[in-house]
Amino acid sequence: MSPDSDFGLAALPLRPELVGEEPYGAPQLDVPVRLNVNENPYPPSDDVVHEMGRVVQRLAREVNRYPDREATELRTALAGYLGFGLTAANIWVANGSNEVMTHLMGAFGGPGRRVLSFSPTYSMYPEYARNTHTDYVTRPRDADFRVSTALVLEAIAETEADVVVITTPNNPTGTTTPVQVIDEICAATRAIVVVDEAYQEFTAVPEDSAIALLPKYPRLVVTRTMSKAFAFAGGRLGYLVANPAVVDACRIVRLPYHLSAQSQALALVALRHSTQMLARVESLRDGLQRLQHDLRRRGYEVVPSDANFCLFGRFADRHAVFSALLDRGVLVRETGPAGFLRVSAGTPDELAAFLTALDDVRPPIQELPT
Ligand code: PMP
């Protein structure tokens, strides 16, 4: 039998809940303007590139050995970067905040447990739940795509959720949840509250973080990533900040040596140059704010965003608009509420190319009911 015979997925005894599932992932297309996965569009400076090269070369001499399982140096550096009086004991690291979330679900979800999120939100959450055999429930955000204390607490009571995920700024809407609201929620629940702050550095006041609440709430977990503002998506480095007991729980479910020596060392280089790595955040934020204005001026509906992406529409046929933009070399994301597309903050040239393409397409806007 040749390896590529007719034997396919359907012939395998796949877990029933995986039958018919598609692997998650935005299209990875080699087009001139890629504005679809909320990356920082600026590569690191030559200095940082050279330092990363030297570090990888040095590590190659000990690649026969396992990496530091505890990633202590990296966790210490992250604690220093964040401030708030944190130490390495408060930090957990993994291959992207995706893996951090999987650790959290593995530790606090599982059979008979339930995780709650507020839709529309990040489309990976149901997959983390599925993969860890956790029941997934979601409740709608309000008309402005926000959540209030009452909305969240009612949903927790109604669903008896064990883990609650609040994403701020929320993907794909870009809307935020004030720290005050998180405070009120944590004060009133015994659920594990995970605040996903993947885009926090892009907000108007990045220091205004749920991390400040950690001394009060040992069941609060704040997740972050170096993939977005930090311009390190390819390095795959996500982390959480929490009570040391939460870190201990993640240790139980992680794979041994889950984070490669190279990932740890490259992230350390990036952190040593944090000012430089984050240098474009403000201009990306400004660019996105200007873009929202430009889109509104053209008559599009835009969800006010505090992140490095925004939803715009509404289109009767968003797929047609997505395809027409792609034909013009511009890749955006077909996600979020019906009729909307999501665009990420690119360089000024990329955003200009996006607007030129959109003007060229001139998609019909859906009439809203009055
Ligand atoms: N949380 C949110 C809200 C995201 O949008 C993303 C990436 N799109 C992630 C987590 C995961 O990012 P990463 O695994 O690259 O850290």
Boltz pocket constraint, residues with backbone or C-beta under 6 A from the ligand:
constraints:
  - pocket:
      binder: B
      contacts: [[A, 37], [A, 38], [A, 95], [A, 96], [A, 97], [A, 98], [A, 99], [A, 122], [A, 167], [A, 169], [A, 170], [A, 171], [A, 196], [A, 198], [A, 224], [A, 225], [A, 226], [A, 227], [A, 233], [A, 237], [A, 238]]
      max_distance: 6.0
